[in-house]
């Protein structure tokens, strides 16, 4: 199938004025031509097929928003090539705009003081949506979420969750091929996050819309994305599906234990020493603990979990235990911290 | 079909203006206070001059001119510079740029709603009041039509200047100083605060070569001129149209160039 988005070896550099400190420095800066070049995005290539939901992850300042702005046509890449639905976004911004929808978590495109329905009507005219098509979309929305009470409520009176929901609906209104969601669940409570995830999934499913999602919330990723792209410092670290990512890190599991009555902080050092004596490949184990639980992260390709269990039981009294699979969040944290 | 999206914006603008009843009221009250100040200021100016007519304008003429200038200002002023600046600083401009409509037009038409509202809430009442109070010192004839015609380029010139100043905000990322300066220059040189007739001769000459008079002075002189001569009107309108086209081109070219340089805050 033809790819909807094709990004080839794209880089984006920003010229940033070297700011000096203090009052005199600030005055000097007015006349300074001392720029440094910052590479926000460095040689990234991604292809995205129609209907995919792609999680686009990276720590703050990694270059996520810059990439999205290049895909929407607000920024022009310094080098490389971007094709969105066959268009070069920054050259045909208006044409591209017709095909994409955008939600920036912290900003709203809705008219602040007007009821939601007025913003929808406006978008209908701006994007020149047919009456019948518009009604179908509204009908679809009504079947997915309870928007009736929202439609006649001025946007400024909405809660953050309701507003985000409305913004997402507004972004899908003109039936775009691609929707960019930039941290859509930021600052929302658990139930609202869940509602929004279900909505995004449903819209993706109903309309086969490609969704590109940036987020810091692994819950979003686990719930929505099959494929994730991770970037850091402008460089692409990972582009594959989530399952593969977990496999990539070996078959890790975490054994969580609550040991003896009086044991305190010393436990993990003692335990680590004890285990180190017991196993030759002790680097496959790492021990950490918080107030309640002592966690032992085990690479099961090297050491069997049950052996660790037994070793601990020989030396300690185990009050309680549980077993955890490694979560995407931990995998990603490992990537952020250590690289692939 | 194409116009429909613009009128949809106008509609939202009207709806939005009407949302803020309190603001309309405050504007009305503020307007009254300002006009009172203008009244007493010019009264004392005329009193101290000792003659009935200064620079060919009687106290009456001056007052009518200034009252209508204020009404016109309230109707035409768009505060587009603030809006552009705010959009840039909050980064909302990204969302506006991603509409399948030019940012320039998007902004203009979303403001056009407040034109309509302000026309009915400030300009028209003031105009009628002036007519009644002065016992129709304002001629009501063909000049009204010419006035309406000259308002169109005036609005566009005013908006283009705003837009150019707003574009400068892309570089400075701050608006305050620039906007204040713009406001003072426009208000003074357009004849909105002091009738052009009062300007010293050299300044009058300079101002004649600037676009600002086309915003307030031209429409007002047309409005207050009871027996207009066609040739005269045509020159005035012609000058307006020329400025209008020139500024449209300058503002859109400047915007296009600047947009390439845009670095949007945030993210």
Interface residues (C-beta under 8 A of the other chain):
Chain A: X14 X64 X65 X66 X68 X69 X72 X73 X74 X75 X76 X93 X94 X95 X97 X98 X100 X102 X104 X107 X109 X111 X113 X114 X118 X119 X121 X122 X124 X125 X126 X127 X128 X154 X182
Chain B: X1 X4 X5 X7 X8 X9 X11 X12 X15 X16 X19 X20 X90 X91 X92 X94 X95 X96 X97 X98 X99 X100 X101 X102 X260 X262 X263 X264 X266 X267
